């Protein structure tokens, strides 16, 4: 039961990081008019975090770290 709670917080933290990266990309899109690559880097980070979360969830389910229903 304790491991499920830890995994839940890890997933929530990853989702918050994904949304924060998306927000920073929007901020850089509005602020940087000089052709800066900060928006592209923020979006690439968001994609990387999303893929990492997906792989983490699939591996956790495969190894039985996540029960079928919480």
Phi, psi and omega per residue, in radians:
X1 nan -0.628 -3.134
X2 -1.193 -0.653 3.129
X3 -1.141 -0.640 3.102
X4 -1.104 -0.690 3.121
X5 -1.155 -0.705 3.121
X6 -1.133 -0.771 3.126
X7 -1.089 -0.661 3.118
X8 -1.076 -0.750 3.134
X9 -1.201 -0.591 3.078
X10 -1.115 -0.779 3.140
X11 -1.136 -0.758 3.124
X12 -1.112 -0.713 3.096
X13 -1.091 -0.707 3.098
X14 -1.128 -0.721 3.119
X15 -1.120 -0.688 3.092
X16 -1.118 -0.721 3.115
X17 -1.129 -0.644 3.112
X18 -1.135 -0.785 3.136
X19 -1.170 -0.664 3.115
X20 -1.132 -0.684 3.106
X21 -1.147 -0.692 3.083
X22 -1.127 -0.717 3.093
X23 -1.102 -0.700 3.110
X24 -1.182 -0.581 3.090
X25 -1.137 -0.718 3.091
X26 -1.117 -0.723 3.113
X27 -1.067 -0.801 3.138
X28 -1.167 -0.558 3.107
X29 -1.141 -0.664 -3.115
X30 -1.377 -0.591 -3.035
X31 -1.573 -0.751 -3.037
X32 -1.509 1.880 3.110
X33 -1.810 -0.019 -3.017
X34 -1.639 0.219 3.138
X35 1.432 0.498 3.126
X36 -1.211 2.679 -3.128
X37 -1.688 0.204 -3.106
X38 -1.148 -0.610 3.111
X39 -1.152 -0.739 3.138
X40 -1.115 -0.718 3.115
X41 -1.137 -0.688 3.114
X42 -1.152 -0.689 3.108
X43 -1.228 -0.631 3.081
X44 -1.146 -0.678 3.069
X45 -1.099 -0.712 3.123
X46 -1.096 -0.748 3.116
X47 -1.132 -0.746 3.112
X48 -1.077 -0.747 3.094
X49 -1.132 -0.671 3.128
X50 -1.142 -0.755 3.113
X51 -1.145 -0.724 3.123
X52 -1.097 -0.714 3.103
X53 -1.125 -0.727 3.128
X54 -1.087 -0.809 3.138
X55 -1.128 -0.698 3.108
X56 -1.076 -0.768 3.135
X57 -1.173 -0.727 3.133
X58 -1.158 -0.741 3.120
X59 -1.166 -0.706 3.116
X60 -1.109 -0.682 3.098
X61 -1.219 -0.688 -3.135
X62 -1.126 -0.723 -3.117
X63 -1.516 0.046 3.052
X64 1.431 0.289 3.105
X65 -1.306 -0.435 3.094
X66 -1.959 2.137 3.061
X67 -1.257 2.928 -3.129
X68 -1.034 -0.720 3.086
X69 -2.377 2.474 3.115
X70 -1.675 nan nan
